[in-house]
Structure formats: structure tokens, C-alpha cells
């Protein structure tokens, strides 16, 4: 019985030839951050929790497909009152999820341009994101940043008391750290 069991375990432990390795993202080492300019200061925040599915070509290199999603309620600036206003502005109960889906990747070298669709506030728009991938030993890191114009997602510009305003342009920065499996 043992002679049959061990080869069977090895059969399922080794990915089939041509299988696309998946980046298993380490939540503790990874981050999605955002910043936006406001009158007299910059607001910074991050996503508390997100999920990802990132598949690479069988020979490694760059992703062939990627999907990153998170709940709008998982956005925080670590300022409770501001966070409540942000969730109200984003209509988080009506549009509870943000989703990025990769469509294509282009370029050469360590830096590539990822084309994809971003769904925010119930609106899906195309986005281009320059990314860099580095691998040290068994650890792969994908970093990138993109500027998102919130008015393209039917979100109004924020103004308060004729003095305070928040830019509709939000900078998203991310670092996804994991191991290919």
C-alpha cells in the first residue's frame, strides 16, 4: 500500500508540465497604498485586506493573468471620521468591491506595462500600470504605481466650505511579495 501511496502523493505535489505557476502573495509583506492631495496636506491610506490570483507563464518571467480585489470597506486612512466620509463618498454599501483584472502585458526587461480593467464605484475603465518584477531566491516581488482619476468612475470632486478640496487624482502604489507555486 505504501508503494502506491508515495508515488500518488508525488504525482499531485508536482504541477503538470505546462502548468502556469501562481504567485502566492504574502499578506504581511505586501501592501496596496494610496495618496491624494488635499488643501494644505496629503491624505495617505492603505488597503487592510485584499485577495489576488496572479499566474505566470510556465517558464516564469511576467504574469499572464492577474486579478486583485478588495472590499471598499477595507480602505483606511487610520482616521475614523475621514474614513467614514470616504466610504460615504465611495457609496460602499451600493458598490462594495474594487476589482482589477489584467488583460495584457507589454514591454521588455524588468519593467513592463500591464493593461487591465479597473472596476470602482460600479464603473469599469481601462488602466495602464507600469510594473517591475524582481526575484531574489524564491521570493518574487511585483511593484508598481498608477494614477487614477476618480471622476472617470463617476465620483464627484470633494469640496468643503469653499476652502478645502481633495484632488480627484489618486496615486495607487503597490508591492506584492510572494513565492511562485
C-alpha positions in Angstrom: 0.0 0.0 0.0 2.8 2.4 0.8 4.5 1.8 -2.5 1.3 3.1 -4.3 0.6 5.9 -1.9 4.0 7.7 -2.1 4.0 7.9 -6.0 0.4 9.1 -5.9 1.4 11.9 -3.4 4.3 12.9 -5.6 2.0 12.9 -8.7 -0.3 15.5 -7.1 2.6 17.5 -5.5 4.3 18.2 -8.8 2.5 20.6 -11.2 1.8 19.1 -14.6 4.1 20.1 -17.5 2.9 23.5 -18.9 1.1 24.5 -15.7 1.1 28.2 -15.0 2.7 28.9 -11.7 0.7 31.1 -9.3 2.3 33.8 -7.1 1.2 33.0 -3.6 1.2 36.6 -2.1 2.4 37.0 1.4 -0.2 39.4 3.0 2.2 40.5 5.7 4.9 41.6 3.3 2.6 43.0 0.6 0.8 46.3 0.5 -1.6 48.4 -1.6 -1.3 52.1 -0.6 -2.9 55.3 -1.8 -2.3 59.0 -1.5 -4.3 62.0 -2.6 -3.5 65.8 -2.3 -5.9 67.9 -0.3 -5.8 71.5 0.7 -2.6 72.1 2.7 -1.8 68.4 3.2 -1.7 64.9 1.6 -4.0 62.1 2.7 -2.4 58.7 2.8 -4.0 55.3 3.3 -3.9 51.6 2.5 -6.0 48.6 1.9 -6.3 46.4 5.0 -7.0 43.2 3.2 -7.1 42.1 -0.4 -7.1 38.9 -2.5 -5.1 38.1 -5.6 -4.7 35.5 -8.2 -1.6 36.0 -10.3 -0.5 33.4 -12.8 2.9 33.4 -14.6 3.9 31.8 -17.8 5.2 28.2 -17.3 8.8 29.4 -17.8 8.3 32.3 -15.3 9.1 35.8 -16.2 6.0 38.0 -16.2 2.3 37.4 -15.3 0.0 36.0 -17.9 -3.1 36.7 -15.9 -3.9 38.6 -12.7 -6.9 39.6 -10.6 -6.8 41.7 -7.5 -9.9 42.5 -5.5 -10.8 44.1 -2.2 -13.8 45.4 -0.3 -14.2 49.2 -0.3 -14.7 48.9 3.5 -11.1 47.7 3.7 -9.8 51.2 2.7 -8.4 53.1 5.6 -6.5 56.4 6.3 -6.3 55.5 10.0 -8.6 58.4 10.8 -12.1 57.2 11.7 -14.1 60.3 10.8 -12.3 60.8 7.4 -12.7 57.0 6.7 -16.5 57.2 7.3 -16.7 60.2 4.9 -14.6 58.3 2.3 -16.9 55.3 2.5 -19.9 57.5 2.1 -18.3 59.3 -0.9 -17.5 55.9 -2.5 -21.0 54.6 -1.8 -19.5 51.5 -0.3 -22.9 49.9 0.5 -24.0 50.2 -3.1 -20.6 49.4 -4.7 -18.8 47.3 -2.1 -15.9 45.9 -4.2 -12.9 47.1 -6.2 -11.6 44.8 -8.9 -8.5 44.9 -11.2 -8.3 42.3 -14.0 -5.2 42.1 -16.2 -5.8 42.0 -19.9 -2.3 42.1 -21.4 1.4 42.8 -20.6 3.8 44.5 -22.9 7.5 45.6 -22.9 10.9 44.1 -22.3 13.3 43.9 -19.4 12.3 44.0 -15.8 9.7 46.8 -16.3 6.6 46.1 -18.3 3.2 47.9 -18.8 0.2 45.9 -17.6 -3.0 46.7 -19.3 -6.2 45.9 -17.5 -9.6 46.9 -16.4 -10.4 48.6 -13.0 -13.9 48.4 -11.6 -14.6 51.1 -9.0 -17.9 52.6 -7.9 -19.7 50.3 -10.4 -17.7 51.7 -13.4 -15.1 49.7 -15.3 -12.3 51.6 -17.1 -9.1 50.5 -18.8 -5.9 51.3 -17.0 -2.2 51.0 -17.8 0.2 50.3 -15.0 4.0 50.1 -15.2 5.2 47.3 -13.1 8.6 45.9 -12.1 9.3 42.3 -11.1 12.3 41.2 -9.1 13.2 37.8 -7.9 15.6 37.1 -5.1 16.0 33.4 -4.5 12.4 32.0 -4.3 10.8 35.4 -3.5 9.1 37.3 -6.3 8.1 41.0 -5.8 5.8 42.9 -8.2 5.9 46.7 -7.6 4.0 49.4 -9.5 2.1 52.6 -9.3 -0.7 54.2 -11.2 -2.6 57.5 -11.0 -6.4 57.1 -11.1 -8.7 59.9 -12.0 -11.8 59.4 -9.7 -14.1 61.5 -11.9 -13.7 58.8 -14.6 -15.5 56.5 -12.2 -18.5 58.9 -11.7 -17.1 60.1 -8.3 -17.6 63.9 -7.6 -14.7 66.1 -6.7 -14.7 66.7 -2.9 -15.1 70.3 -1.7 -15.9 71.6 1.7 -16.7 75.1 3.0 -15.3 76.8 -0.2 -11.8 76.4 1.3 -11.0 72.7 1.5 -10.8 70.4 -1.6 -9.4 67.0 -2.4 -7.8 66.3 -5.7 -9.7 63.8 -7.9 -6.3 62.3 -8.9 -5.3 59.4 -6.6 -1.9 57.7 -6.6 -2.0 54.0 -6.1 1.3 52.2 -5.1 1.6 48.5 -4.5 4.1 45.9 -3.6 3.1 42.2 -4.0 5.6 39.8 -2.4 5.3 36.1 -2.7 6.5 32.8 -4.0 5.7 31.0 -7.2 4.0 27.7 -6.7 
